């Protein structure tokens, strides 16, 4: 089968493969990283997500996806009815461990947790029990009454809270602001679970918050993104569709090379010394440094430098001469791989850049819909920033859309509030 025929088949594969690999909701992937996770199938899955976005924003009847706003809350809290005992519990993602840590009483919290996290879980246990949650849900804690403030920012009187990196503000006279002002605790529930036991539970998008008891002490914030309020001009629609088609053509160019990168990626054995294993680390490092891909030659040079620095550290850990010689050989072979595939590395970087551009186009349209103000704390006071991002759901799959150079840079560089 030739490459073109193979790529045509992978488009259908991408629509039926669970790219985010979501059973319990522990980590979601960035749109542009899926090609590094799954090769050409991941690349076409990204195209499929972008096509779904085009249908959603174009208000087309055949759109099956929906969008949620990501909140920069912390900690992540899982709560509901224990399927074994029938009792209400709270916990962190450790409820999905082999030995689940379920907190049914304050004493359970003290057994496993301490400090600020323990206090937040006790608040969650006390107040979320009143919501009469059926089943199990997961959410991000936003505030307790001791971490909520009233501040005047840029001429507005706001209730503010900073659960993690972003400081959120809502006008005190806004309907949601009044709700926040009365509450003892605030949360965004974004996921519910289906299954008979914790090990086999499946994460499903959304939480049935409209079925919860209305409790004044709990500010349960909706995270549904009102995509129907986005208005695109004909020029916007053409521009975005052209971008999707360009990405799909570039997927065809990079196809076999992406699969080869995935085959050589690993954290142990020989693969630990292959450059493919450091691509996602490299992109994260570029974000920490505040750099975007503007020139693929320069970005490739930065990748080579990054890989060399990583290998210096890895080789420096090796004690025996025999093992050191063997691992140096692997590094030499990986450097040769870089040289031999320079054109394909450049094509991959160009594709990564193009996906980031398409993603940012969408994020810029969505950011204007948010009711909460978002800031980051700097030495000179508050600076306006964008929301954390969004999660697109399509046929049971999830992918996150985050302005990484904005939020992820802040996330890497600003001290966490709750830890």
N, C-alpha and C positions, 0 to 999 in steps of 0.2 A: 504494500500500500504506500502510495507516495505521500509527501508531507501535507499537501493541500487536502487530500481526502481524509487523512488522519486528523487534521485540525477541524474539519467540518464535523467529524464525529465527536470531537471533544467539546464542541459547543453544547451538544445535547447532554454529554456527560456532566458538564459544569452545572447544568440546570437540575440535575438529579443527585449530585454529590453534596453531602453536608460539609461545606468548606470550613465553617467555623468550629466544627466538631464539638457541638454543644450538648452535653448531657447534664452535668451540673455547671451552672454559670460561674466559671472561675476566671476566664480570660477571653476577651474578644480580640480579633485581629483587625489591623488596618487594611483598607481596601487594597492599597498598593503592595502590601506584603504577601498577599495570597499567591502571587506568582512565585515568590521565594519559598512558600510553604508547599505548594502543590504543582509547580511547573506550569506547563501549558494549560492544564485543566484549571488551575487556579487563575491563570490569566483570563481565560474565557469566562470563568465564574465572575470575575470583576466586571467584565463587559456586560454580563447578564444583569448584575446589580445596577450598573449605570443605565442600561436600557429600561429597567424597572423604574428608576428615578425619573427618566424622561417621560414615561407613561404617567407617573404620579403627578409630576409638576405640570404636565399637559392636561391633567384632569381627564384622562382617558378611561372609559368604562371597563376596559379589560385589565386595569391595574389591580394586582393582588397584594401589593406590598403596603406596608405602613411604617411610619417613622416615630421614634421616641427620642426625646431630648436626653442626652447624658448629663447627669448631675455629678459634680465633684464632691460627693458626700463621703463621709467616713465616720465610723467604720461601716462596712457592709454588714447588714443584719439580716438573718434568716429567722423566721418565726412562724408559728402556727400550731397546728394540732399534731402531736407526736402520733404517728400511725400505730405504734406499739402500745403506748399507755393511754392514749386518748387525752392526755393533758397538754395544756398550753406550754410552749417552750420558746426561748430565744437562744440565739447562738451566732457564731461567725461562720465562715466557710468550713470550719472544723466539724460542722454537723455532718459533713460528707466524708470524714475520715473513716478509716477502718474501725476505729473505736470512737463513735460519734460523741461530741461534747455538747450535750443538750442541757440547757439551764432552765430548770423548772422552778427553782427557788433561788433566793439571794445567796444561800449557802453554796449552791452549785456554781454560781458566778464566782464566788470567792475561792472556790476550789481550783478553778482553772485560769482565772484572770485577775489582774490587779490594776491599780491606778485609774487613770482616766477611762480606759476601755471598760473596766469593771463597772464604774459608775454609770457609763452610758448604757451598758447592758442591763443594769438594774432598773434604770429609767424605762428602757424598752419593755422589760418584763412587767413593770407596774402598769404602764399606760396602754401598751398595745394589746394587753389581755382584754381591755374594755372594748376593743373594736369588734370582737366576736369574729375573728378571722377563721374561715372554713378552709381547711387544707393548709398548704404551706406557701409562703410568699417570701420574696427577697427584696430588700431595698437598701438605700443609702441614707444613713442618718445625717440630718442637716443641722440640728441645733437642739439644745435643751434650754430651759429658761435662764440658766446661768451664763450661757454662751451667746445669747441674743442681746443685741444692743439697739439703742436709738441714736442715729447720727444724722447730721446735716451734711450732705455730700452734693456739691455742685448745685446748691440752691434747693435741694429736695430733702424733706425729712423722711428718713427711711428706717425701717427695721433692718438691721444687718446681722449677718452671721457668717462665720468662716469655718466650715467643717474641715477643709483641707488646704488646697492652694488658692482657690477662688473665694473672694468675699462676695456674698449675694446681698442685694438690697431690694426691698419692695416698699413703695410708698405706704405710710402708716394709714392713709385714708382709702387705700385700694381694698376691695373686698378680700383679696388674699392677704393683704397686709393686716387687716383687722383680725383675720383668722390666726395669723402668725403671732400677733400681739397677745392673744388670749391663751395661746397654747403653752404647755409645759415641755413639749417635745415636737420636733418636726421631722418628717421623713418623706422620701419618694420611694414608693414601691413600684418596681419595674418588671418583676418576673414572678410567675407562679410555677409550681411543680406538680407533676402527675406521676404516680407510682405508689407501690405498696410498701416500699422500704427505701431508706436513704441511699443505698448503694445503686439502686436501679432507677432512681427518679430521673425524669426528663424535664429539662428547663423549657418553659414555654413563655413566649413574650406577653407582657402585660400582667396586671394584677386587678382583680375584681373590686376595686376600691369603692365603687358605687354600691356594693353589697355590704360594706362595713357599717357598723354602727357610727352614727354621727356623734363624735366625742369632742367637746370643746377643748379638752386638754391635749388633743392630738391634731396637729396640722398635717394632714395627709395631702401632699401636693401631687397633682397630676403631671405626668411627663409626656403626654401625647403631644406631638408636634403638629400644629394646625397647617399641614401642607396645603390644604385647599385654599389657604389665604395667599399663597404665592402666585404672583402674576408674572408670566414670562411674555416678552414681546416675540413677534415672529422671528426677529433677528436672533434673540436669545435661543429660541428653539433650534434654528438652523445651526447656530454656533455649537450648541451642545451636541446635537446629532452628528455634526461633522467631526467633533472631537472623539465621539464613541467609535465612529467608523475608522478614524486614524489609529486609535488604540487597537482595534481588532486587526488591522493590517500589520501593525507592529508586533502583535502577538504571533502572527504567522511567521514573521522574520525571525523572532527569538525562540520559537517553539521548542525545537530539539535542544537548544542550548539551555533553556530554563529547566527542562527535564534533567539534563546532565548536572546542572548545579544542585538540584534536589537530591540526586543520587549520591553526590559527593559531600552532602551536608551531614554533620554529626558532631556529637560532643565527646565521643570516646574513640579509642583506637586510632587508626591511620587518618580517619576523616577529621579528627580534631586538628590536624595540621594542614587541612585544605582551605584555600581562600574562601570557598563557597560557604564554609561554616561561620564566616565572620561578616557576611554581607548585612544581616539585620543589625548586628552590633555596630557596624560602620555607619549605617543610616541613622541609628540612634545617636551616635557620637556626633555626626554632622548637625543634628538638631540641637544637641547640647552646646555646640559651638555657634549656633545661630546661622548655619549655612544652608543654603538651598542649592539645588542643581541648576546652575546657569550655563556652565560650559562642561560638556561631558568629558573632554580631555583633562580638564583640571580636576574634575570629580574622580576620574580614574586614577590620576596621580595621587590624590588624597587617599583613595582606597588602598593603593600599593603601600603608601607610607604607614597607614593604619595596620595593615596586615603584617608588615615587617616589625613594627613595634610589638604587636601581639606575639609574634614568633620569638622575638628576643626574650620575652618573659617566660614563654613556655619552655624554650630550650634551656633557659637558665635554671629551671627546676630539676633538670635531669642529672642524676648523680654518676651513672656509669658511662664510660667512654664508648662502649659498644652500642648502647641504646642511643646515646647522643649522635653517633655517626648515622644510625638508621633514621633518626628523626630529621637530621639535617638533610638527608637525601629526600625525604618527603617534602620538606620546605622547598628544596631546589626544584623538585618536580612540579610543585604548585606554582612557583614563579615562572617556570617554563609554560605552564598552562595559561597563566595570565598573558604572557607574551604572544603565544600562539593564537589566543582567542581575543586579542585586543579589539577587533572590530565588533565581536559579539558582546563583549563587556560594554562597549560604548552604546550599542543598540539597546541593551538591557537598561542602562542608566537613562537613556532617552525615553524609553517606555515608562520607567518609574516616574520620571519627571512629568510626562504627559498625563499619567493617572493622577498625580498630585494636582495638576492644573484643573482637570475635570472635576475632581473632588472639591477643590476650593471654590469653583464656580457655584456649586450647589450649596456649600456651607454659607457663602456670602448671601445667598438668597434667603436661607433659613434663619440666619442670625437676627434679622430684622423683626422676626415674629415674637421674640421672647418678651415676657412681661417683667421678669426680674432684671434688675441692673446687675452687671458683673464687673468686678474690679480685682486688681491684684495690689497688695500692699508693698510699697517701695519705701526707700529712705526719705523720699520727698512727699509721701502721702499716697493716696489712692490713685491708681492709673486704670482707666477704662480698658477692659479686655473683652474678649468674646466668650460665649458659653463654652463648656468643655467640648461639646460636639454632639453627634447624633448617632442613633443606631437604626439601620435599615433592616427590616424584616421581610423576607421573601420566601414563601413556601417552607417555613420552618427554619430557614437559615438566618444567621445574623452577621452583620458586618458593621464595623464602626467607622464613622466619618469624623475625623478630628483634624482641626487645623494644627498640625504638629509643630510648626515653627512658632505658633503663638502659644497654645496651651501646653504642649509637651515641653517646650523650652521653659515655660514658667514652672512646670511640674518638676523638671530636673533641677532647677536652680533655686527655687524659693523654699524656705524651710517649712515643713509640714506643721500644721497647727495642732493636730490632735494627738500626735504620737508622744 
